């Protein structure tokens, strides 16, 4: 995908930060998916104020702290929040509803009009950060 690579190079040359590129993605979506991504982003930052925002894999918002926590992918009918080590996380509220077959990742698919269980998601994000810290510092 040479065009993608050139686009990324151009964005870097223009000095766009990953946070700004996420802002632009939200704005360009202009619908419920942008609103959902904004809500998820806010919750991630509340759960871990030291989170680092990144822009990877042909334009996917990524949040990291001592390693990748989760991604925020947008599709036509869903906003998918994928936790890189989700299979290792306790999910007592049953938030994970996608990518359940793998040994590593787990995801939450959010649909239009769906309400976010903020307390449960906050706990899941904090658990992912804790797991990263244990792995990173061992």
N, CA, C and O of each residue as an XYZ file, in Angstrom:
552
protein
N       0.834     -1.194      0.000
C       0.000      0.000      0.000
C       0.879      1.257      0.000
O       0.971      1.938      1.021
N       1.503      1.564     -1.093
C       2.404      2.705     -1.131
C       1.716      4.029     -0.839
O       2.331      4.912     -0.241
N       0.467      4.197     -1.239
C      -0.234      5.459     -0.988
C      -0.408      5.720      0.497
O      -0.291      6.858      0.952
N      -0.687      4.666      1.252
C      -0.839      4.812      2.693
C       0.479      5.263      3.299
O       0.516      6.172      4.128
N       1.544      4.627      2.883
C       2.851      4.974      3.396
C       3.201      6.427      3.095
O       3.710      7.141      3.959
N       2.926      6.862      1.862
C       3.195      8.265      1.505
C       2.339      9.207      2.323
O       2.798     10.267      2.748
N       1.100      8.821      2.544
C       0.205      9.669      3.337
C       0.736      9.823      4.759
O       0.756     10.927      5.304
N       1.167      8.706      5.359
C       1.722      8.773      6.711
C       2.964      9.656      6.748
O       3.148     10.446      7.674
N       3.813      9.513      5.732
C       5.014     10.337      5.678
C       4.639     11.811      5.587
O       5.251     12.650      6.248
N       3.634     12.128      4.770
C       3.187     13.505      4.624
C       2.647     14.044      5.951
O       2.945     15.174      6.336
N       1.839     13.215      6.653
C       1.287     13.650      7.935
C       2.400     13.925      8.937
O       2.337     14.895      9.692
N       3.421     13.068      8.943
C       4.536     13.283      9.866
C       5.288     14.559      9.522
O       5.688     15.313     10.409
N       5.479     14.797      8.222
C       6.169     16.007      7.797
C       5.372     17.246      8.165
O       5.943     18.285      8.495
N       4.053     17.135      8.108
C       3.206     18.264      8.480
C       3.163     18.455      9.989
O       2.596     19.435     10.472
N       3.756     17.532     10.737
C       3.835     17.664     12.174
C       2.541     17.349     12.912
O       2.336     17.817     14.031
N       1.679     16.569     12.301
C       0.433     16.222     12.970
C       0.713     15.187     14.051
O       1.318     14.146     13.795
N       0.270     15.488     15.240
C       0.419     14.536     16.331
C      -0.646     13.449     16.206
O      -1.675     13.652     15.562
N      -0.397     12.306     16.817
C      -1.427     11.266     16.808
C      -2.755     11.770     17.385
O      -3.821     11.430     16.871
N      -2.695     12.566     18.432
C      -3.925     13.107     19.028
C      -4.692     13.956     18.026
O      -5.920     13.894     17.957
N      -3.970     14.742     17.259
C      -4.627     15.580     16.246
C      -5.237     14.714     15.140
O      -6.320     15.014     14.638
N      -4.540     13.646     14.767
C      -5.083     12.769     13.732
C      -6.348     12.058     14.231
O      -7.276     11.826     13.456
N      -6.383     11.716     15.515
C      -7.595     11.128     16.087
C      -8.716     12.161     16.086
O      -9.857     11.840     15.751
N      -8.398     13.397     16.458
C      -9.398     14.485     16.389
C      -9.978     14.586     14.985
O     -11.192     14.693     14.813
N      -9.109     14.553     13.988
C      -9.544     14.674     12.590
C     -10.402     13.491     12.166
O     -11.383     13.664     11.442
N     -10.040     12.285     12.613
C     -10.842     11.098     12.287
C     -12.257     11.254     12.855
O     -13.245     10.981     12.172
N     -12.338     11.694     14.103
C     -13.643     11.886     14.747
C     -14.472     12.898     13.962
O     -15.661     12.691     13.720
N     -13.841     13.969     13.578
C     -14.546     15.016     12.825
C     -14.986     14.506     11.458
O     -16.105     14.783     11.026
N     -14.124     13.766     10.779
C     -14.455     13.276      9.437
C     -15.573     12.229      9.480
O     -16.338     12.108      8.524
N     -15.676     11.472     10.577
C     -16.767     10.504     10.698
C     -18.107     11.233     10.740
O     -19.047     10.865     10.035
N     -18.185     12.266     11.570
C     -19.353     13.141     11.601
C     -20.679     12.480     11.924
O     -21.730     13.017     11.574
N     -20.659     11.332     12.582
C     -21.910     10.660     12.918
C     -21.773     10.012     14.289
O     -20.884     10.363     15.064
N     -22.656      9.070     14.580
C     -22.658      8.408     15.883
C     -21.321      7.728     16.183
O     -20.933      7.616     17.347
N     -20.603      7.265     15.130
C     -19.322      6.596     15.357
C     -18.293      7.568     15.920
O     -17.514      7.207     16.803
N     -18.286      8.783     15.420
C     -17.389      9.801     15.960
C     -17.727     10.132     17.406
O     -16.837     10.309     18.237
N     -19.015     10.215     17.697
C     -19.441     10.477     19.076
C     -19.036      9.334     19.997
O     -18.566      9.562     21.111
N     -19.218      8.098     19.525
C     -18.852      6.928     20.333
C     -17.341      6.894     20.560
O     -16.887      6.643     21.677
N     -16.567      7.143     19.512
C     -15.114      7.154     19.644
C     -14.671      8.245     20.620
O     -13.733      8.045     21.392
N     -15.338      9.389     20.588
C     -15.042     10.471     21.529
C     -15.314     10.022     22.961
O     -14.503     10.268     23.854
N     -16.452      9.365     23.183
C     -16.789      8.880     24.526
C     -15.760      7.866     25.012
O     -15.310      7.928     26.157
N     -15.391      6.936     24.139
C     -14.416      5.919     24.522
C     -13.068      6.552     24.841
O     -12.416      6.188     25.819
N     -12.663      7.485     24.020
C     -11.392      8.192     24.224
C     -11.389      8.901     25.572
O     -10.399      8.845     26.301
N     -12.481      9.564     25.905
C     -12.602     10.270     27.176
C     -12.493      9.297     28.345
O     -11.803      9.570     29.327
N     -13.175      8.167     28.235
C     -13.136      7.170     29.308
C     -11.740      6.583     29.478
O     -11.302      6.340     30.602
N     -11.046      6.356     28.380
C      -9.675      5.840     28.445
C      -8.790      6.836     29.186
O      -8.013      6.450     30.059
N      -8.905      8.099     28.844
C      -8.081      9.138     29.482
C      -8.442      9.325     30.954
O      -7.576      9.649     31.766
N      -9.706      9.124     31.302
C     -10.100      9.204     32.706
C      -9.539      8.031     33.498
O      -9.077      8.201     34.627
N      -9.580      6.843     32.906
C      -9.089      5.648     33.589
C      -7.573      5.675     33.754
O      -7.044      5.201     34.760
N      -6.874      6.233     32.762
C      -5.408      6.310     32.805
C      -4.953      7.651     32.238
O      -4.720      7.781     31.037
N      -4.829      8.649     33.118
C      -4.443     10.000     32.659
C      -3.091     10.064     31.934
O      -2.847     11.001     31.174
N      -2.216      9.083     32.159
C      -0.900      9.096     31.512
C      -0.883      8.303     30.207
O       0.185      7.982     29.686
N      -2.054      7.991     29.687
C      -2.142      7.213     28.452
C      -1.487      7.967     27.295
O      -1.531      9.196     27.237
N      -0.890      7.225     26.390
C      -0.265      7.803     25.203
C      -1.148      7.461     24.001
O      -1.497      6.301     23.784
N      -1.502      8.486     23.227
C      -2.281      8.258     22.018
C      -1.332      8.062     20.847
O      -0.349      8.785     20.686
N      -1.657      7.060     20.031
C      -0.851      6.758     18.859
C      -1.765      6.571     17.658
O      -2.981      6.442     17.799
N      -1.161      6.560     16.477
C      -1.887      6.408     15.212
C      -1.144      5.354     14.427
O      -0.036      5.608     13.955
N      -1.736      4.152     14.271
C      -1.025      3.040     13.643
C      -1.890      2.347     12.603
O      -3.076      2.641     12.454
N      -1.273      1.431     11.898
C      -1.942      0.486     11.004
C      -2.974      1.145     10.093
O      -4.172      0.883     10.192
N      -2.491      1.988      9.223
C      -3.354      2.644      8.238
C      -4.468      3.467      8.880
O      -5.580      3.521      8.356
N      -4.183      4.090      9.980
C      -5.134      5.019     10.554
C      -6.024      4.496     11.657
O      -7.226      4.760     11.661
N      -5.453      3.757     12.592
C      -6.219      3.256     13.731
C      -5.759      3.975     14.994
O      -4.571      3.963     15.314
N      -6.695      4.607     15.720
C      -6.336      5.186     17.016
C      -5.928      4.078     17.988
O      -6.587      3.043     18.086
N      -4.833      4.318     18.699
C      -4.281      3.346     19.635
C      -3.949      4.073     20.936
O      -3.446      5.197     20.928
N      -4.244      3.403     22.059
C      -3.913      3.962     23.366
C      -2.975      3.006     24.069
O      -3.230      1.803     24.140
N      -1.863      3.561     24.599
C      -0.827      2.746     25.219
C      -0.401      3.315     26.562
O      -0.514      4.513     26.820
N       0.085      2.432     27.398
C       0.753      2.789     28.651
C       1.539      1.555     29.060
O       0.945      0.551     29.453
N       2.854      1.607     28.977
C       3.720      0.442     29.190
C       3.340     -0.693     28.240
O       3.442     -1.869     28.592
N       2.911     -0.338     27.064
C       2.464     -1.304     26.066
C       1.064     -0.945     25.604
O       0.392     -0.100     26.194
N       0.644     -1.598     24.549
C      -0.651     -1.294     23.960
C      -1.788     -1.701     24.902
O      -1.811     -2.817     25.421
N      -2.728     -0.780     25.113
C      -3.912     -1.070     25.921
C      -5.029     -1.520     24.993
O      -5.546     -2.631     25.108
N      -5.396     -0.624     24.060
C      -6.516     -0.934     23.172
C      -6.477     -0.059     21.925
O      -5.743      0.925     21.839
N      -7.295     -0.462     20.971
C      -7.462      0.310     19.737
C      -8.911      0.759     19.647
O      -9.782      0.234     20.342
N      -9.158      1.728     18.788
C     -10.515      2.204     18.535
C     -10.787      2.213     17.046
O     -10.568      3.222     16.376
N     -11.260      1.101     16.527
C     -11.499      0.967     15.092
C     -12.945      1.325     14.766
O     -13.863      1.004     15.521
N     -13.132      1.987     13.643
C     -14.491      2.356     13.234
C     -14.851      1.659     11.935
O     -14.093      1.675     10.965
N     -16.014      1.053     11.940
C     -16.556      0.367     10.772
C     -17.933      0.956     10.484
O     -18.412      1.816     11.223
N     -18.556      0.501      9.433
C     -19.849      1.053      9.020
C     -20.906      0.950     10.122
O     -21.638      1.909     10.368
N     -20.990     -0.194     10.780
C     -22.052     -0.421     11.755
C     -21.574     -0.618     13.186
O     -22.366     -0.961     14.064
N     -20.281     -0.402     13.426
C     -19.753     -0.681     14.760
C     -18.489      0.133     15.027
O     -17.722      0.441     14.114
N     -18.294      0.472     16.293
C     -17.014      0.987     16.770
C     -16.449     -0.133     17.635
O     -17.071     -0.546     18.613
N     -15.286     -0.611     17.272
C     -14.678     -1.775     17.924
C     -13.517     -1.319     18.793
O     -12.583     -0.669     18.322
N     -13.595     -1.670     20.058
C     -12.523     -1.385     21.003
C     -11.834     -2.706     21.309
O     -12.376     -3.552     22.020
N     -10.623     -2.874     20.759
C      -9.905     -4.138     20.906
C      -8.804     -3.996     21.946
O      -7.953     -3.112     21.852
N      -8.833     -4.872     22.929
C      -7.812     -4.905     23.987
C      -6.756     -5.921     23.581
O      -7.069     -7.091     23.359
N      -5.512     -5.484     23.484
C      -4.447     -6.339     22.966
C      -4.205     -7.578     23.828
O      -3.826     -8.624     23.302
N      -4.415     -7.479     25.129
C      -4.229     -8.623     26.024
C      -5.546     -8.974     26.714
O      -5.560     -9.428     27.858
N      -6.632     -8.760     26.013
C      -7.959     -8.936     26.594
C      -8.243    -10.318     27.138
O      -8.968    -10.454     28.123
N      -7.685    -11.357     26.514
C      -7.933    -12.721     26.973
C      -7.367    -12.961     28.374
O      -7.803    -13.879     29.069
N      -6.407    -12.148     28.785
C      -5.791    -12.290     30.103
C      -6.490    -11.443     31.172
O      -6.104    -11.469     32.340
N      -7.510    -10.699     30.767
C      -8.200     -9.802     31.700
C      -9.480    -10.427     32.238
O     -10.202    -11.123     31.524
N      -9.741    -10.163     33.507
C     -11.032    -10.535     34.084
C     -12.075     -9.590     33.501
O     -11.831     -8.390     33.375
N     -13.224    -10.126     33.150
C     -14.314     -9.322     32.590
C     -15.627     -9.690     33.297
O     -16.531    -10.258     32.686
N     -15.717     -9.358     34.591
C     -16.885     -9.780     35.366
C     -18.206     -9.189     34.861
O     -19.267     -9.763     35.106
N     -18.156     -8.076     34.177
C     -19.380     -7.452     33.654
C     -19.761     -7.974     32.275
O     -20.826     -7.640     31.755
N     -18.890     -8.795     31.680
C     -19.185     -9.367     30.376
C     -19.205     -8.355     29.245
O     -20.042     -8.434     28.345
N     -18.280     -7.402     29.292
C     -18.215     -6.379     28.240
C     -17.724     -6.950     26.915
O     -18.199     -6.552     25.852
N     -16.777     -7.881     26.975
C     -16.232     -8.433     25.731
C     -17.330     -9.183     24.984
O     -17.954    -10.096     25.525
N     -17.556     -8.783     23.731
C     -18.601     -9.413     22.922
C     -18.122     -9.730     21.497
O     -18.922    -10.066     20.623
N     -16.810     -9.617     21.281
C     -16.259     -9.842     19.951
C     -14.832    -10.369     20.086
O     -14.181    -10.164     21.110
N     -14.354    -11.049     19.044
C     -12.990    -11.610     19.032
C     -12.768    -12.508     20.247
O     -11.731    -12.430     20.906
N     -13.746    -13.355     20.535
C     -13.697    -14.183     21.734
C     -12.954    -15.499     21.539
O     -12.672    -16.199     22.512
N     -12.637    -15.841     20.301
C     -12.024    -17.135     20.023
C     -10.509    -17.159     20.143
O      -9.922    -18.230     20.295
N      -9.872    -16.014     20.078
C      -8.419    -15.968     20.092
C      -7.826    -16.176     21.474
O      -8.533    -16.145     22.481
N      -6.538    -16.387     21.504
C      -5.826    -16.613     22.762
C      -5.297    -15.327     23.382
O      -4.824    -15.345     24.518
N      -5.366    -14.213     22.661
C      -4.748    -12.992     23.148
C      -5.734    -11.825     23.236
O      -5.977    -11.299     24.322
N      -6.293    -11.425     22.115
C      -7.139    -10.227     22.068
C      -8.587    -10.535     22.438
O      -9.065    -11.664     22.324
N      -9.260     -9.476     22.887
C     -10.708     -9.487     23.080
C     -11.191     -8.104     22.677
O     -10.451     -7.127     22.788
N     -12.420     -8.021     22.213
C     -12.945     -6.739     21.751
C     -14.364     -6.506     22.264
O     -15.073     -7.424     22.676
N     -14.732     -5.244     22.217
C     -16.093     -4.828     22.529
C     -16.606     -4.097     21.296
O     -16.017     -3.107     20.863
N     -17.698     -4.584     20.738
C     -18.345     -3.914     19.614
C     -19.444     -3.019     20.166
O     -20.345     -3.482     20.865
N     -19.361     -1.733     19.847
C     -20.375     -0.767     20.246
C     -21.198     -0.416     19.018
O     -20.649     -0.101     17.962
N     -22.518     -0.473     19.161
C     -23.435     -0.171     18.063
C     -24.143      1.153     18.304
O     -24.174      1.654     19.428
N     -24.699      1.704     17.266
C     -25.409      2.979     17.347
C     -26.479      2.918     18.431
O     -27.257      1.967     18.500
N     -26.506      3.944     19.272
C     -27.516      4.061     20.319
C     -27.209      3.275     21.583
O     -27.952      3.365     22.561
N     -26.136      2.512     21.578
C     -25.778      1.689     22.727
C     -25.194      2.544     23.843
O     -24.390      3.443     23.596
N     -25.605      2.256     25.065
C     -25.072      2.971     26.224
C     -23.836      2.233     26.733
O     -23.819      1.003     26.796
N     -22.825      2.979     27.086
C     -21.578      2.416     27.601
C     -21.700      2.225     29.107
O     -22.124      3.136     29.818
N     -21.331      1.055     29.588
C     -21.233      0.814     31.030
C     -19.887      1.407     31.465
O     -18.862      0.726     31.473
N     -19.921      2.690     31.823
C     -18.686      3.430     32.084
C     -17.882      2.851     33.234
O     -16.655      2.776     33.156
N     -18.554      2.443     34.296
C     -17.850      1.900     35.458
C     -17.125      0.606     35.109
O     -15.961      0.422     35.467
N     -17.812     -0.283     34.415
C     -17.200     -1.565     34.033
C     -16.063     -1.348     33.032
O     -15.024     -2.002     33.125
N     -16.255     -0.432     32.075
C     -15.205     -0.168     31.086
C     -13.992      0.464     31.750
O     -12.856      0.135     31.409
N     -14.219      1.359     32.686
C     -13.128      1.988     33.423
C     -12.305      0.914     34.145
O     -11.075      0.950     34.119
N     -12.978     -0.030     34.782
C     -12.288     -1.110     35.493
C     -11.481     -1.975     34.519
O     -10.365     -2.389     34.830
N     -12.048     -2.243     33.348
C     -11.358     -3.053     32.349
C     -10.110     -2.335     31.829
O      -9.061     -2.957     31.657
N     -10.220     -1.047     31.583
C      -9.067     -0.260     31.120
C      -7.974     -0.253     32.184
O      -6.801     -0.462     31.874
N      -8.357     -0.013     33.437
C      -7.369     -0.004     34.527
C      -6.705     -1.373     34.674
O      -5.506     -1.457     34.939
N      -7.477     -2.438     34.502
C      -6.901     -3.788     34.575
C      -5.891     -4.012     33.451
O      -4.854     -4.640     33.668
N      -6.182     -3.510     32.263
C      -5.257     -3.637     31.130
C      -3.964     -2.862     31.404
O      -2.872     -3.336     31.092
N      -4.094     -1.684     31.981
C      -2.916     -0.880     32.328
C      -2.077     -1.602     33.382
O      -0.851     -1.646     33.280
N      -2.730     -2.162     34.384
C      -2.036     -2.903     35.434
C      -1.294     -4.108     34.862
O      -0.143     -4.360     35.215
N      -1.959     -4.851     33.976
C      -1.326     -5.999     33.334
C      -0.102     -5.570     32.537
O       0.941     -6.221     32.604
N      -0.220     -4.482     31.787
C       0.925     -3.966     31.019
C       2.084     -3.612     31.956
O       3.240     -3.923     31.668
N       1.767     -2.964     33.071
C       2.808     -2.545     34.014
C       3.517     -3.756     34.594
O       4.740     -3.751     34.737
N       2.761     -4.794     34.930
C       3.366     -6.009     35.486
C       4.291     -6.663     34.468
O       5.378     -7.126     34.813
N       3.852     -6.698     33.209
C       4.632     -7.303     32.139
C       5.854     -6.453     31.799
O       6.951     -6.974     31.597
N       5.648     -5.141     31.739
C       6.696     -4.198     31.344
C       7.821     -4.136     32.383
O       8.998     -4.071     32.030
N       7.448     -4.156     33.657
C       8.434     -3.969     34.724
C       8.997     -5.269     35.277
O       9.782     -5.241     36.225
N       8.610     -6.419     34.703
C       9.169     -7.677     35.216
C      10.474     -8.022     34.559
O      11.074     -9.049     34.878
